[in-house]
Amino acid sequence: MKIINDRFRNIFGGLLLSSAFLALTAGYTAAQEKISGEISKSYQVILNDGSTVTGKLLLINDSEIVIESGSMGEVHLKRENIRSMMLVSAIDDKKSGIWFPNPNPSKYLLGNSAIPNKKNSGYYQNTWIFFNTFSYAFTGNLSVSAGFELFSVMASGEGPYAFFINPKASFKVANNFYAGANILYANTIKTVDEFGGLATLNGFCTYGNNNNNITGSVGWGWAEGEFSARPVFTVSGMTRVSKRIAFISENWLVPGLNFNDDENSNDSGNYYGIFSYGIRFLGEKTSIDLAFVNNPDIAEEIIIGIPWLDFVINF
């Protein structure tokens, strides 16, 4: 038991140290970003103290830049006080004002879109306090997520210390069209009834942009050394309706648990549908999801569905 606890503490400590290192690395990279821009285009300027100024670029020279902000008018900023300067996407340049970029465009509730994460960016996600996920993009096309649950820590060392790892590769194929794949592997540190782990191999395509997109995916499960005979289908989407509000949905069609595709099985050919709907509250570096997971069976017990709550912090 002591060996298991030590292993869990090492993994937990390693995740925290890795996340801190990646956050510092990302911050250092941003600090070294070259300050440049094109007159009349809109930019988000991040200052060394963490504050931001967003608006149209009026002037840029060796000593300062001048931004026309909708709320502050002309703002003169010295170059030495600027950490980074990012072009505002056309999808965020609205008549009502400039929106900050969607802080969480590549993640639904559980699944991913095929929109790649930016290189050297990452996030921490917490779901219902007990489930924790860290993600980091090593390149503009490859990212890795990993996570663990806290129930085992609270169970006085009884385990099972469940964890998962999820590498993802995704690419822009054409304008507003993306494709990708990932592998999700989950297991426990402490063996439970000879449990050998679970995995899914998934492919997905996304149409849209960072604010409004829809994703279709297909995945095959793996357990006990075999792939499932039938895939899981998922359709997910999000639409941003204001600067700080988006709607989100993730929906699954899951086959019966029949890995041998036995024609005599009652599950053969049947799919079980689960859908979700929710609202996402957006901040410049954060997002909070309040959603409900539902289907006819769940609705018989909880008419609005099972609540889902998570928050994401970018670094």
Helices and strands as residue ranges (DSSP letters): H 2-31, E 42-47, E 52-60, E 64-69, E 73-78, G 79-81, E 82-87, G 90-92, E 93-94, E 97-98, E 122-127, E 131-137, E 142-149, H 151-154, E 162-174, E 177-188, E 198-208, E 212-223, E 226-227, E 232-240, E 245-255, E 271-282, E 286-294, H 296-301, E 306-314
